[in-house]
Amino acid sequence: MIRNPLKWLFYFNVAVVVLLLAYKAYLNYFLPEFEGVHTQQVEAIHQALDERDSYRFAVAGNINNSVGMFENRIIPRINNSDAQFLVSAGNAVSNGGEDKYQALYGTLGKLDIPYLLTFGENEHSTFGSYRFYEHFGPHYFSIRVADTRFIFLDSTGKTPWRWQVRWLRDLLEEDSSKHRIVFVGHPLFKADDDLLFDDEDDYLQPQAFRDELLDLFGQHRVELVFSANVATWSEREVDGTRFITTGGAGGLVLNTDNSFYHYLMVTVSEDGLRTDLERVGTRQHPVLKHLEGLWFFVYSLFYTGFLNFVLIVSVLIILAIKLYTVVFRGRDYYPNYDLDPTPFLKQPLKVTMFTNNYLPFIGGVPISIERLRKGLQKLGDQVQVVAPAYQDQPEQEKQVLRVPSLLAMGAHREFRMANIFLGRIRRGVREFRPDVIHLHHPFWLGSLGLFMARVLNVPAVYTYHTRLEHYAHFVPLPGLLFRNLISHALIKRFASRCDGVIVPTYSTEEYLRMIGVKTPTYVQPTGIEYERFRQVSDSEIEALRQRLKLSRDTRIFVSVARLSNEKNIDFMIDALADLRKQCDTPFHFLMIGDGHQRERLQARVTELGMDGNITLVGPVPPDEMALWYRLGDAFLFASKSETQGMVILEAMAAGLPVVAVRSSGIDDVIQHGVNGYKTPERRDLWCERVKQLLEDDDLRQQLSDNALAFAHDYSVENFAANVREIYATLLATRREQDQQRHFGRSSKT
């Protein structure tokens, strides 16, 4: 009898997954190479058609590596037709990965006729542009077949559009062909009917490129323009040119009047060009026809259906077994109240912190880390920080391990991917011999820190600083996929592997519980340097006011945030433009911070005519921030990506009432009507509260006093002492676990 069959089934499926992944690697790296395929195909087309005045060819868009639809249904129909060759209008692959190109090559090998491919968005994705160039040929090109000019353009942005326009103009001016047909992956026009899931980027960008092409098409009698990239069929005529979008040769369609499986047959004759739409029916009961499109979309993602089906099933079985062990394994979720952290509180501790950003980079996380470091050192502890290297970092830093970057991203190269593979980093942490490892990000350097905690057998505590789902625009993945699945799964997995999680608010703790984090959680708001905000003199404030040329009767609003999408700064700019129309009281908004959106936001301010009311201040050194806060009369905030909003506490320490958009990190800090206001993300409601503070001096003073009193309890000293107690609790827990394991081994022997 097999002991623990579930365990054996788990390892069996792991082995199946490994073997199938190895097979996919074989397909990627060991199959025979193919290159310059278009050269062979063009030669075959010329040999077949150069002496003919009339012929037919097929056009298919959005093949998407489809097996069930394109390979099994469309190719046999084309092979049985009188088409002399096939043209893909774009998105022949589901992405630009090597395995997808290998799969497409195998699929096209089932054609009895030559073929040509348009370089589309999917061909370009996943670093696929160089693969397309190597396997097939240039991203844009032209051939003449009989008396017809075929032109293929690159709409992905890989080739500068101005260069293509210049090339196309020269080509058309010298061309004497009777017919001209253009293939461009992105459609120039939206379909007449709205489509699910499409957006502006699915169509040809920028507008100037479209305008130039339309002008050239009209001047030089381009008769047909084919595109793909959206799962629809549409046709329109502009200035004698017919624009056809054909996106139904594979992938997901909606089985509606305009979104269905199809391809086109084009006839070239002395009478001109004729296109015939060839529908490919799903042949299912009407009740199930909408489900078939989704099924073929899933099926077409895998170029070798059976093996990938086994791979999916194996992964699902592994997940099911893992879920089974989680659900049925007995656990005690109550804290152990017999733990005694006192011995660890009485001795100096060594703490190593891992962070993906740190000073001199200005942000909430680096400032929070620096305050905690100083607070712990005042209590007698030693703190080591492992962080990326920056060009303007201090020359000498005690107990800071700077890690060179593999990659720097962002307009100011503020986001750095440190080289976690350096052996000296691991040696430096080992030599320091930390008692606790504190992680401030759930990936990259954070992952290295978690690994080191396991190697050194010390507790790992993670501070949940950032709502990752609001940073989807930085990640090269579909936004909804990242926001709704990957970000939450990443946080859950990382937090569940740690010994403890620190969160700044109770609403954040509730979020972790909702996504399934079972790790002990400690609510501990980040501390602020309260006294520093009270040490600013009136003369310093007046000097700053004069430097900014702000009159005394002007009410000053302040905000502090990185100039990035997730901070929702457009909302505040637009709302303040509305406010200026509603009241006569003079006001000026100082937006402190820098980021990759600065130029766009400045253009928005100018567009609204708000240059006299809004100033994008740029970055301000941390030691000067207290002065800028004290200059203000109120603090405005609209970000929904915060876990606490440390800048709000700093503003309150400067005596500023706050008006903010309600979100998880804000809800616990702002007491509505007491130290500020929190509103839904509606400009009219938010603007109404700002107007109240602008016009009612007594109300503003009352909320200011309450804000000051509220911030008093959030000192750095209390913050460091409370975090130190969390460390001691985790150390006591680890000691008890080690004792239990030792007792268990002793009893077995």
N, C-alpha and C positions, 0 to 999 in steps of 0.2 A: 504494500500500500504506500502511495506517495504521500510523504508528509508535507503539509502546507501547500496544497495544489495551487492556491491563488498566487503564492509567491513565485512558483515555477512558471505559471502562465504569464505573470508580469515580465519575468526575465526572458521568456520565449518571445514575447512581443517586442521587447527591447531589441533582441537579436534580429528579428524580422525588420524592424525599422532601420537598424544599422546597415543590414545587407542591402536594403532598397536604396538607402542614401548612397551607399558605395556604388551601386549600379548607376545611379544618376550622375555621380562623379565620373564614372567611366564614360557615360554618354557625353559629358561635358569636355573631358580632357583626353580621351584615348581613341575616340572615333576618328576615321580618316578625315583630313581637312578638306574643305571645299572653299574655293575663293574665286572672285571675279566671275560669278555665275552669269551676270548680265551680259558679259561679252559673248558667251556661248549662245545665250538666248536670242540676242539681237542678230547674230549671224544666222541662226536657224530661221528667224522671222524673215530676214532679207531673202534667203534662199527660196522660201516658200512663196513670197508675195511680190517681189520686185517687178515681176512681169504682169501682174494682175491689176485691173482697173477697179474691180469690186471684190470685196471680201467681208468677212464677219469676224468679230472678236468679242470676248466676254469680259465684263468688268465686275469685280467682286470687292466689296469694302467690309472692313471689320471681320476678317476671317478669324482672328483671335485664337489661332491654333486649334480651331474647332475640329474635332474628330467626328462627333455624331452628326453634325450638320454639313460642314464643308467637305470633309474627306469622304464621308459615307453617302451623302445625298447629292451635293452640288457637283463634285468632280465627275461622277458617272454620267450625269446629265450633260455636262459640257463635252465629255469625251464622245458622247453619242450624237452631238450636234455638229453643225458645219463650221464651228468657230475655228479660226486658224491659230489663235493665240489667246492668252488670258492676261489681264492687267489687274493687279491689286491696287485699289484706290487709297490704301493706307491701313495700318493696324492689321497686317497679316499675322503678326505674332501677338500673344497676350502681354508680353513684356520683352525687353531687349536682352534677357538672360541667354547664355550660350545654349542651355538645354532647349529653350524655345526656338532658337534659330535651327538647331539640329532637328527638332521635331518638324518645323515648317519645311525644311529641305526634304525630309522623308515624305511628308504629305504631298508636296508639289511633284515629287518623283512619280506619283500615281497618275499625273496628267499625261495625255498622249500628244500634247501640243506645247510649244514654248510659252514662257511667261515672263512678265516684268513686274517689279514691285515699286510702289511709291513709298518714299521714306516718311513714315507717319509718327504720331506721338508715341505709340507703343514700341515701334522700332528704336526710338531714341531713348526710351526710359531704361532704368537699371543699367546705365553705362553701355547702352546697346549701340550707340552711334558708330563706334569704331568696329563693332562686329558686323554691322550692316555694310560698312565700307569694305571690310576685308572679304566678307562672304559674297556680296553681290556687286558692289561698285559705288560710284559717287552718290552723294545725297541728292543732287540735282543734275539733270542731264537732258539731252534731247536726241531723238532719232527721227529719220525720215523713212517712212514705209510707203512704197509706191508714190502716190501723190498726196500723202498726208503727213503732216508734221506732228509728232508726239512730243510733248514737253512735260517733264517731271520736275516739280518744285519742292523745296524743303520749307515746310511751314512750322517747324519745331523751334526755330530760333538758333539752331546749331550753326547754320550758315547765315551771315548778316543779310537781312532782307534788301538793303540798299544795293549790295553787290549783285544779288539775284535780279533785281529790277534792271540794273545796268546791263547785265548779261542778256536778259530776256529782250530788252529793247533792241540791242544790237542784232540779236538772232532774228527777231521778227522783221526788222527793217530790211534784212538781206534775204529773207526766206521767200521763195516763189511757189510754195506748195499750194495746192488747191484747197485743202482742208487743214485746220489747225485744232488740235485737241490738247487740253491741259489737265494734268493730274496734280492736285495739291491736297495734302492729307486733311487739313482743317477746312471746313466749309467757310465760304465767305459770308453766307447769310444764314440766319436762324430759320428753322422750319416754321411753317405757318401755325402749327399747333404746338403748344407748350409740351416739353418733354420732361419726364421725371429725371432728376439727378443731373441734368445738364447745367452748365454755367458758362460765363463769358469766355473762360479760357478754353472751352471746347471748340471755339470758333477762331478764325484767323486773326492774329494779333501781330503788330498793333494796327490801329485804324489807318495809319498812313500807308502801310503795306497794302491793305485792301484797296484804298483809293488809287494807288499807283497801278495795281493790277487791273482794276476795272477800266482805268483810262487806256492802258495798253491793249486790253482785250477789245475794247470798242474801236480803237484806231486800226487794229491789224486783223480784224475779222476772225477772231477766235470763236469757233462755233460751239464747242462743248467744253465744259469744265466739270471734272468729276472730283468729288471729295468723299471722305468717310468720317470717322471719329465720333459720330453720334449714331445711335441705333435707330435710324429712321430712314424712310424714303421720302424725298421731297424734290421738287423741280420748280424752277422759275426762270423767266427769260428777262434779261436786262440788256437793252441796246443791241439786240440781235444775238446775244450770247446766252446759251442755255446752261444753267447751273444746276447740277444734279448731285444730291447727297445720297449715297447708297451705303447703308451701314447694317446690312442684314445677312451677311454670309457666315455668321457664327456669333458666339457670345450671347449676351442677354438681349432679348427683344421682349416687347410688351404684348405682342399679339393684338395690336390695335389696328385701326385703318391705316396708320402711317408707320407703324413699327412692327415689321414682320420679316420672316426669312425670305431672302430673294437674291437674285443677281441680275445683271443686265446683259443683253445681247445688242451689239452695235453693228449696224450694216453700213459699209462705205461703198457707194456706187456713184455713177455719173449723175444720178438724181440728187445726191447730197448725203447727209448723215441721218440715219434713223435709229432710234433706241427702242428696244422692246423689253419690257419688264417681265422677268420670269419669277413668278412666285414659287416658293418651295413650301408646300403645306406640311403641317405637323401631323396630320392624319390622326388626330385624337378626338375623343368625345369633347364636345364644346365645354363641358364643365371643367375638364382638366387641361384645356389648351393653354391657359395662363401659366400653369405649373410647368409645362414642358419647356418654355423659354428659360425658366430658372434652372431646370435640370440640365439642359444643354450648356448653359453658362458654366455650371459647376463641372460638367463633364469635359468641356473644352479647355479647362484650365490644365488638364493633364494629357500630355501628348501620347502617353502609353497607358491607355485606360485601365487595363487590368492591374498592372503593377502598382499604379498610383492609388487605385481603389483599395488594394491590400494595404498600402501604406497608411491611408486614411483610417481604415478599420483598425489597424494595429495601434495607431496613436490614440484613437478613441477608446480602445480596450485598456490601454495603459492608463488613460485618464480615469476611466471607470473604476479600475482597480485602486488607483490612488484615492479616488473619492470614497470608495468602500472602506479603505483603511482609516480615512479621516472620520467618516461618519460613525463607524462601529468601534473605534478605539476609545476605551474609557479615559476620561479626563476629569480633573478637578479644577474648575474655573475660578474657585474662590482664592483670594490671596492667603498666603501663609502668615497669620498674625503672630506666630511664635518666632519669626525671624528677628535676630538682634543685630542691627547694623552698627551699634555703638562702637565696637572695636575698630571698625574701619573709619568712623568719623573722628577718632582720636589720633589717627596717624596720617602723615602726609601721603597724598596719593599722586601717582604718575598717570597722566591722561594724554593719550594721543588722539588728535582730531583729524579726520580726513574730510576735505571739502573740494568741490570742483571749481570754486572761485573764492578769492580771498583778497584782502587789501594788497595793493592799492586799487583794485577794482572796487568801485563804490556800488553797494547794493545792500539789501536788507540782511541777507545771509552773512556776508563778510563782516558787517558791523556787529551783528548778533554774536558771531564767533569771537570777535575781538573783545567785546565786553565780557563775555564769559571767561575768556582766557585771563584777562586782567583781574576779574573778580576771584577766580580760583587761585591765582598767584598771590593775591593779598591774603588769602586764607592759608598760605603755606604750601600749596600744591605745585607740582611741576607739570607744565603743559607743553606738548610737542604738536606742531601743526604741519600736516602734509598737504601741500597746496600747489597749484600750477605756478610756473614762473612767469613774471611780467617784465617788460623792458624797463619800467620805471620803479621797480621794487627797491626797497632799502638795500644798501650794500651789505650791511651786517644785521642779521636777525638771529636772535638767540632762540634755539630750539624750533626753527622753522625749516622744514625740508622742502625745498622748491623743486618741482618736477618739470623738466622741459616739455614743451607741447609738441604733439604730433600734428595737430591741426588747430588753427584758430579761425573762428567764425564770427560773423556779425560785422556791421559797418565799421566798428572800431576794434574789431578782433577781440571783443570782450569775452566771448565764450571759447574756452580752450579745452581741447582734448589732450590731457596730460599723458605722457609716456609711462603707463603703469607697468611696463615690462622691464624697467630698469632694476637691476639687482641691488643697487646701492640704496634704493628706497626701502626695500625689505630689510636689508642689513641695518639701516639706520633705525628702523622701528625696533628690531630685535635688540640692538645695543641699548636703546632707551629703556626697554623692559617695562612697558606700561602695565598698570593694574587694570585699566579700563580703556577701551577704544570707543570713541564717540564719532559717529558717522553723520554727516550733514546732507548727503545726497544718496539716492537709492540706486545709483549706477556709477560706473567708471571708477573714479577714485574711491567712491563709497563701496563698490564691490571689492576693490583691493583691500580696503580696511576690514571688511567683513571676513575676507579670506585670512588676513593676518590675525584677527581675533580667534579664528578657529585653530590656526597653527600654534599660537601662543597660549591657547586655552584660557582666555580672559573674556569677561563679559563684553558684548557689543551693544551699545545703546544708539538708537537712531532718532534724530530730531526731524520731524516732518515739517519742513519749512514751506514747501511749494506745492500748489495745486497744479500738477503736471498737465491735466487735461486742458488748461487754458494756454498751453504753450504748443498746441498742435501745429501752429503756423511755422514753427522752427524745424519740424520733423518731416522728412521726405516720405510721408505716408498719407493715405486718405484721411482727411481731418476727422470724419465721424468715426472711423475705425480706431484712430489713436485716442480720441476723446472718450469714446464709450466703452472701449475694451482694453487696449494695450496699457494706457496710463494707469488705470485702476488695478489691472493685473500686476503691473510692475511694482506698484506701491505695496499691494497685498503680499506678493511673494517676498519682497525684500524685508518688509516689517516683520513678517512671520518668522524669518530666519534670525532675527535679532533677539537679544535677551530682554530688551525693554525699548519702549518708544515714548519719546517726549513730544507732546503736542502743546501748542500755545493757548488753545481755547477748548471749551467743552463741545462746541459744535464740530470742531475738527476731530475730536475723539469719537463723536457719534458717526462721522463719515467713515473712520477706520473700522468701526464695528460693523457698519452696514456693508462694507466690501469684504468682510470676513476675516479681519485681523484679530487673532486670539492672543497675541503677545501682550503682557502687562503694559498698560498705558498710564502715563503720568502727565497730568495737565500742569504745565508750567509756562506762563507767559514770559516772553523775552524782557529783560530789564532795560531800563533807560537811565541815562545819567541826569537824574532829576535836578540836582543842584546846579549843574552847568547852565541850565536854562534860566535859572533865577539870577545868575551872576552878570547878565548883560545889562549895561548901563543905558540910561535914557539918551545920553550924548552919542553913544555908538549907534543907537537906533536912528536918531535924527540925522547923523552923518550918512548912514546908508540911504535914508529917504531922499536926502538932497542929491546923493550920487545918482540915484535912479530918476531924479527930477519928478518926484511925486509930491503933490501939494498935500497940506495937512488935512484938507477937507475930503480927500480921496480915500475911500475905504479900500483896504488892500486884502485880497484873497490870496492864499498861498496853497500850493500843492507840491508834493514831492513824489516823483515816480520815474522809472525808466521810460523813455519815449518809445514804447513798443505797443503792439496791437492789444496784448492782453491787459494793458493798464486802462483801456477805455477812455483815452484822453479826448478823442473826437467828440464823445458824448458831452464832456464839460465845455469844450469850445463852442459847440452848437447851442448848448443851453445858455451859456453866457451871452451869445449873440441875441438869443430871444430876450434875455433879461434886460439888455441895453434898450430894447424897444419898449419895455414895460415900465421903466422907472427913470427918474431924472437924477437920482443920487449918483455922483461920480464914483466909479470903482476901477480897480486895476488888478488883474490876475497875474501872479508870478508863478510860472510853471518851472520848477527846479528839477533838473535831471537831464540826461542825455540818452541817446539811443539811435537805432537805425531809422526810426520814423521821423527824425527831427525836420528834415527838409520838407517832407510831405505835410507835416502838421503846420509848419510855418506858412506853406502855400495855402493851407486851409484858412489860417488866421487872416491872411491878406485877402483871400477871396471873399471872406465875410466882412471885410472892412473893419476888423477888430485889432489892427496894429496899435491903435492908441489905447486899447483896454487890456491887451494880453501881451505878455513878454515871455518868450521861451528863454529862461535864464541860462540854461546849460548846467554843467556840473558845478557843484559848490563843495569845497573841502569840508570834511566832517567837522573839523574844529571851528568852522564858521557857521555851521547850520543853526546853532542856537540863536544867533543874531538875526538870521533871515526869518526864522519862525516868529521871533518877538516883534518883527516889523509888521506882521500880519494882524488883521482883525478877526479873521475866521479861516478855517482850513477846509478845502474842498477836495473830494475824493470820489472816484467812480469805478475804481478797479474792482473786479469780482474774482480775482485770482489769488487773493491773499489768504493765508492761514491765520494771521493775526492782524497785520497792518501796523507794524511797529512805528511807522511814521505818524500814525494817528495818536499813539501814546506820546510821542515826542511833541506833537503839536499841542496836546492837552497840557503837557508839562510847561509849555510856553504860554498857557492861558488861552488857547484858541478853541472856541467851540467848533464842532465839525458837522459838515453836511456830506453824507456819503450814500452811495448806492448799497442797498442791503445785500449782504452775502455772508457766507459761513464765517469768515474770519473777522468780519466787521460786527456781526450781531452781538458778540459777547463783550465788546469794548465800548460801543456807543449805547448809552441809555437814552432812549428817544425822549426828547423834551427836557432832558436833565443836563447832559453835557454836550448835546448836539442832536442831529436828526439823521435818521436813516430812512430812505425811501425806496420804492421799487425802481427799476430801471426805466423810468418814464420822465422825460425832460420837463414836462409841465409840473409834476409834483416836486421834483428835485429843485427846479428853478423857483418854485413858490417858497420853499424853505430858505433858499439862499437870499431871496428878496426880503424875507422876514428879518434875517440877521443884518441885512444891508440897511434897512430903514428903521429898525427898532433898537435904539442904543441901550435901553434898559434891559431888554431881553438878551441882547448880546452879552452884556456885562454879567447878567445872572448865570447864563450858560458858561461863560468864561470862568467864573469862580468855581462852579461845579466841576468843570473839566480839570482845573488845577488841583482840586482836592482829590479827584479820582486818580490822577496820574501819580500822586505822592506815594502810593503803595507799591509802585513798580520800580523800585530802585535796583541798580546793578548788584548791590551787596546782598539783598534778599534773593535775587535771581541766582547768584553763584552759590549761596548757601543751600538753597533748595535743590539745585542740580547736584550738588555734592552729596546731599542726602539720598538722592536717587542712585548715584554711583554706589554708595555704601550698601543700599538695599540689594542691588544686583550682585555685589560682591558676596554678601551674606547668603543670597540664594545660590550662587555658584558653589560656595563652600559646602552648603548642605547637600547639594546634588552630588558633589564629589564624595562626600562622606557616605551617602546612600549607595553609590556605585561601589565604593570600597567595601562596604558592609555586604553588598550582594555577592561580590566575588569571594569574600571570606567565607560566607555561608555555604557557597557551592563547593569550596575545597574542604 
